[in-house]
Amino acid sequence: MIYKRQRGSRRWKTGQYRLINEAHQQLAGYGEGDWVRLRDERGRIWWGRVQMAADETMRFIFWDNDGHLATGLADEHGIVLRDSQGRTWRGTIE
């Protein structure tokens, strides 16, 4: 396996995450570094990882204890996630 050296100048967005879907359900939480923790309206905790892509976009993957997954992308305009049940979540990092 070939490993690529990571640049130290990459900046992770930290702060409050707020996401909402078309049914007006909300996810909110905090992220620091490459780890994010969100809580939904039902009280479930979603853990996530962030990966920086080459074009300065961020890739997200979130999971909860029930085995649900949500993946998506973020850029300077906002975040778009798609969960395992087909719902689309849109939001921002404040």
ChimeraX attribute file (.defattr): number of C-alpha atoms within 10 A of each C-alpha:
attribute: neighborCount
match mode: 1-to-1
recipient: residues
	/A:1	3
	/A:2	4
	/A:3	5
	/A:4	6
	/A:5	6
	/A:6	7
	/A:7	6
	/A:8	6
	/A:9	6
	/A:10	9
	/A:11	10
	/A:12	15
	/A:13	15
	/A:14	15
	/A:15	15
	/A:16	16
	/A:17	19
	/A:18	19
	/A:19	22
	/A:20	18
	/A:21	16
	/A:22	10
	/A:23	9
	/A:24	9
	/A:25	12
	/A:26	18
	/A:27	23
	/A:28	18
	/A:29	18
	/A:30	16
	/A:31	20
	/A:32	13
	/A:33	12
	/A:34	16
	/A:35	17
	/A:36	21
	/A:37	20
	/A:38	23
	/A:39	17
	/A:40	15
	/A:41	10
	/A:42	9
	/A:43	9
	/A:44	13
	/A:45	19
	/A:46	22
	/A:47	18
	/A:48	19
	/A:49	17
	/A:50	21
	/A:51	15
	/A:52	16
	/A:53	10
	/A:54	7
	/A:55	7
	/A:56	13
	/A:57	14
	/A:58	20
	/A:59	18
	/A:60	21
	/A:61	20
	/A:62	23
	/A:63	19
	/A:64	16
	/A:65	10
	/A:66	9
	/A:67	8
	/A:68	12
	/A:69	18
	/A:70	21
	/A:71	18
	/A:72	18
	/A:73	18
	/A:74	20
	/A:75	14
	/A:76	10
	/A:77	9
	/A:78	13
	/A:79	21
	/A:80	21
	/A:81	23
	/A:82	18
	/A:83	16
	/A:84	12
	/A:85	9
	/A:86	9
	/A:87	12
	/A:88	18
	/A:89	23
	/A:90	18
	/A:91	19
	/A:92	17
	/A:93	20
	/A:94	11
